[in-house]
């Protein structure tokens, strides 16, 4: 069951390449990943977390530009595969991190094509900026919910 988080975070990478890394580094930095996770240590670094948040923010802004490349161009797919792998491994239990990476990458590729098709249809009807904003909200919200679900319920101290 734990690998579902790897798949879901990979799917987010299909929509926004940097959002999963921003979510995972933020969760790792704040100690909110499951204790037995496959995250590389560097993800919990404050500088890495800040850098990923900045890159994700830049991607959210750049995506609304008419000159933004399609997500399915080779460079975009390489980025999605890489971030899907890293986030997938981070969300997986440590012993299953390689499988989590593979599942994250696969989900990123599949979701990139699905969301590309949906986005092109939506752009034709609603325009680039509004459809991008909706997709941003879905990607960011999903990534936050996935990291929260992977962490599990917060433990409260006894009074």
Buried (B, 14 or more C-beta within 10 A) or exposed (E): EBBBBBBBBBBBBBBBBBBBBBBBBBBBBEEBBBEEBBBBEEBBBEEBBBBBBEBBEEBBEEBBEEEBEEBBEEEBBEBBBBBBBBBBBBBBBEEBBEBBBBBBBBBBBBBBEEBBEEBEEBBEEEEBEEBBBEBBEBBBEBBBEBBBEBBEEEEEEEE
